[in-house]
């Protein structure tokens, strides 16, 4: 591989990292508080992307197109959590049982969208802006905007988690739910808030993904889920900063691999990183904090 191609792939990787980071921050927040590995997260990303596509098709304006994705993601995630996931949790479903429920939910969402869309791939028009040369890297105005959005999301999430009472309650809940409940933390309200925020970030990640790819289909978010999970687990569950740093690693690695072997192998890079994390950190599993067996839904 020539140095020019390598540098270009690193530049593309930074943009990809911004997309992965937004999804990974939502996924790691959800996993850290609930201890539930939600495999339907990628399908919620798809729903967010389609919500924005519909808003664009109806000519509702740029603001509505952007807002539609996180709103749809938050609504769908909250409904799933308070109905389907909560139902199985009340039946004393273990972590593996709920994992299978989220997988089945994701498949139902995907095939439903496929049926409604008649297996079509839709074009998503979003202005990319002019091309900018920053050192050896080449970016568009849109790609730099995506990086900026990821940075704003990280700053907002850190501010909530570390500067507000809600954030302190969420962090306490993620460390020890039983102790947090005994100390008067309103668990139901905090868990609901977690689902809403993580769902909104999933929807936003879906929008950011399709603005970069400019195509939408029923598997759009699911195709990106491997990279999101790899970044979230590599960064440590419940750590937004870790998720962003890991997203940078995953994004650059996937684009470099794609430049060498083709775009098809970018998913293999995410799977490879995920496998290495699970092998090298077997004791930590998916949860990087104190040992937790229960799922808090």
C-alpha positions in Angstrom: 0.0 0.0 0.0 1.4 3.4 -0.9 1.7 6.1 1.7 -0.9 8.3 -0.1 -3.5 5.5 0.0 -2.6 4.9 3.7 -3.1 8.5 4.6 -6.3 8.8 2.7 -7.7 5.7 4.4 -6.7 7.2 7.8 -8.6 10.3 6.9 -11.7 8.3 5.9 -11.2 6.3 9.2 -11.5 9.5 11.2 -14.9 10.2 9.6 -16.0 6.6 10.1 -14.8 6.9 13.7 -17.2 9.9 14.2 -20.1 7.7 13.1 -19.0 4.8 15.2 -18.4 7.0 18.3 -22.0 8.4 18.4 -23.4 4.9 18.2 -20.9 3.5 20.7 -21.6 6.3 23.2 -25.3 5.3 23.2 -24.5 1.6 23.3 -22.0 1.9 26.2 -24.4 4.1 28.2 -27.2 1.6 27.8 -24.9 -1.4 28.5 -23.3 0.3 31.5 -26.6 1.1 33.3 -28.8 -1.8 32.3 -26.1 -4.5 31.8 -28.1 -5.7 28.7 -26.3 -6.4 25.5 -29.0 -5.0 23.2 -28.5 -6.5 19.7 -31.5 -4.6 18.3 -29.5 -1.3 18.7 -28.4 -1.5 15.1 -32.0 -1.8 13.9 -32.9 1.3 15.9 -30.1 3.1 14.0 -31.9 1.9 10.8 -35.2 3.3 12.1 -33.6 6.7 12.8 -32.2 6.7 9.3 -35.6 6.0 7.7 -37.3 8.6 9.9 -35.0 11.2 8.5 -35.5 9.8 5.0 -39.2 10.2 5.3 -38.9 13.8 6.7 -36.7 14.6 3.7 -39.1 13.0 1.3 -42.0 15.0 2.8 -39.9 18.2 2.4 -40.2 19.1 6.1 -36.9 21.0 6.1 -33.3 20.4 7.2 -34.1 20.8 11.0 -37.0 18.3 10.9 -34.8 15.9 8.9 -32.1 16.0 11.6 -34.5 15.9 14.6 -36.6 13.0 13.2 -33.8 10.5 13.7 -33.1 10.9 17.4 -36.8 11.3 18.1 -37.7 8.1 16.4 -34.7 6.2 18.0 -35.7 7.4 21.5 -39.4 6.5 21.0 -38.8 3.0 19.6 -36.2 2.2 22.2 -38.3 3.4 25.1 -41.4 1.4 23.9 -39.3 -1.8 23.4 -37.7 -1.4 26.9 -40.9 -0.7 28.8 -42.9 -3.4 27.0 -41.0 -6.4 25.5 -37.7 -6.2 27.5 -39.4 -5.4 30.8 -41.9 -8.2 30.3 -39.1 -10.8 29.9 -37.1 -9.3 32.8 -40.1 -9.6 35.1 -40.3 -13.3 34.2 -36.8 -13.6 35.7 -35.2 -13.8 32.3 -31.4 -14.0 32.6 -28.9 -12.0 30.6 -28.6 -14.6 27.9 -32.4 -14.9 27.6 -32.8 -11.2 27.2 -29.9 -11.2 24.7 -31.9 -13.6 22.5 -35.0 -11.4 22.9 -33.1 -8.4 21.6 -31.7 -10.4 18.7 -35.2 -11.6 17.8 -36.5 -8.1 18.1 -33.8 -6.8 15.8 -34.6 -9.4 13.2 -38.4 -8.6 13.3 -37.6 -4.9 12.8 -35.3 -5.6 9.9 -37.7 -7.9 8.1 -40.6 -5.6 8.7 -38.7 -2.7 7.1 -37.7 -5.0 4.3 -41.3 -5.9 3.7 -42.5 -2.3 3.8 -39.7 -1.1 1.6 -39.9 -4.0 -0.8 -36.2 -4.7 -0.4 -35.3 -1.3 -2.0 -32.2 0.7 -1.4 -33.1 4.4 -1.1 -30.9 7.4 -1.9 -30.4 9.9 0.8 -29.4 13.4 -0.5 -27.3 15.5 1.9 -25.0 18.2 0.8 -21.4 17.2 1.3 -19.9 20.7 0.7 -16.5 21.5 -0.7 -13.4 19.5 -0.3 -10.7 20.6 2.2 -7.1 19.6 2.5 -5.9 19.5 6.1 -2.3 18.4 6.0 -2.0 15.0 4.2 -5.7 14.3 4.8 -8.7 15.2 2.5 -12.1 16.0 4.1 -15.4 17.4 3.0 -17.3 20.0 4.9 -19.8 17.3 5.7 -17.2 14.8 7.1 -15.8 17.5 9.3 -19.3 18.4 10.5 -19.8 14.7 11.5 -16.6 14.8 13.5 -17.9 18.0 15.2 -21.2 16.4 16.0 -19.4 13.5 17.7 -17.4 15.9 19.7 -20.5 17.9 20.8 -22.3 14.7 21.8 -19.3 13.6 23.9 -19.1 17.0 25.6 -22.8 17.0 26.3 -22.8 13.5 27.7 -19.8 14.1 29.9 -21.4 17.3 31.2 -24.6 15.4 32.1 -22.8 12.5 33.7 -20.3 14.6 35.8 -22.0 17.9 36.4 -25.6 17.1 37.2 -27.5 15.1 39.9 -29.0 13.0 37.1 -25.5 12.0 36.0 -24.4 11.1 39.5 -27.5 8.9 39.9 -26.8 7.2 36.6 -23.2 6.5 37.5 -24.3 5.1 40.9 -26.9 2.9 39.2 -24.3 1.5 36.8 -21.9 0.6 39.6 -24.3 -1.0 42.1 -28.1 -0.9 41.4 -29.0 -2.4 44.8 -27.0 0.2 46.8 -28.3 3.0 44.5 -31.9 1.9 45.2 -31.2 1.8 49.0 -29.7 5.3 48.8 -32.9 6.7 47.3 -32.0 6.8 43.6 -35.2 6.8 41.5 -34.3 3.7 39.5 -37.3 3.6 37.2 -36.9 7.2 36.2 -33.1 6.9 35.7 -33.5 3.7 33.7 -36.2 5.3 31.5 -33.9 8.2 30.9 -31.1 5.9 29.9 -33.2 4.2 27.3 -34.4 7.5 25.9 -30.9 9.0 25.7 -29.3 5.8 24.2 -32.2 5.4 21.8 -31.8 9.0 20.7 -28.0 8.5 20.1 -28.8 5.3 18.1 -31.2 7.2 15.9 -28.7 10.0 15.5 -25.9 7.5 14.6 -28.2 6.1 12.0 -28.7 9.5 10.4 -25.0 10.3 10.6 -24.2 6.9 9.0 -26.5 7.5 6.0 -25.3 11.1 5.5 -21.9 9.5 5.0 -23.0 6.6 2.8 -25.9 8.4 1.1 -27.9 5.1 0.9 -30.6 3.6 3.2 -31.9 0.1 3.4 -33.3 -2.3 6.0 -29.8 -3.5 7.0 -28.1 0.0 7.2 -27.7 0.1 10.9 -27.2 -3.6 11.4 -24.2 -3.5 9.0 -22.6 -0.9 11.3 -23.5 -2.6 14.6 -20.3 -4.8 14.7 -18.1 -1.7 14.7 -20.3 0.0 17.4 -20.2 -3.0 19.7 -16.4 -3.4 19.1 -15.8 0.2 20.1 -18.2 0.1 23.1 -16.6 -3.1 24.5 -13.0 -2.0 23.7 -13.6 1.3 25.4 -15.2 -0.3 28.5 -19.0 -0.4 29.2 -20.3 2.9 30.7 -17.3 5.0 29.5 -18.2 7.6 26.8 -14.5 8.7 26.6 -13.3 5.1 26.2 -16.0 4.6 23.5 -14.8 7.6 21.5 -11.1 6.6 21.7 -12.0 3.0 20.8 -14.1 4.3 17.9 -11.1 6.1 16.6 -9.1 2.8 16.7 -11.9 0.8 15.1 -12.7 3.4 12.5 -9.2 3.8 11.2 -8.5 0.1 11.4 -11.7 -0.7 9.3 -10.8 1.8 6.6 -7.2 0.7 6.4 -8.3 -2.9 6.0 -10.9 -1.8 3.4 -8.2 0.0 1.5 -6.0 -3.2 1.4 -8.6 -5.9 0.9 -11.8 -4.0 -0.2 -14.8 -2.5 1.6 -16.2 -6.0 2.3 -13.4 -6.6 4.8 -14.1 -3.5 6.9 -16.6 -5.6 9.0 -13.9 -8.2 9.5 -11.7 -5.5 11.1 -14.4 -4.8 13.7 -14.9 -8.5 14.4 -11.2 -9.0 14.7 -10.9 -6.2 17.2 -13.9 -7.5 19.2 -12.4 -11.0 19.2 -9.0 -9.7 20.5 -10.7 -7.7 23.3 -12.7 -10.7 24.5 -9.5 -12.9 24.3 -7.2 -10.4 26.0 -9.7 -9.2 28.6 -11.7 -12.4 29.4 -12.3 -11.6 33.0 -13.9 -8.3 32.3 -16.4 -9.6 29.7 -18.7 -6.8 28.5 -18.8 -5.0 31.8 -15.8 -3.1 32.9 -17.0 -2.2 36.4 -17.8 -4.2 39.5 -19.2 -7.7 38.9 -22.9 -7.7 37.9 -25.1 -10.6 37.1 -28.5 -8.9 37.0 -30.0 -7.0 34.1 -31.6 -3.8 35.2 -34.5 -3.1 32.8 
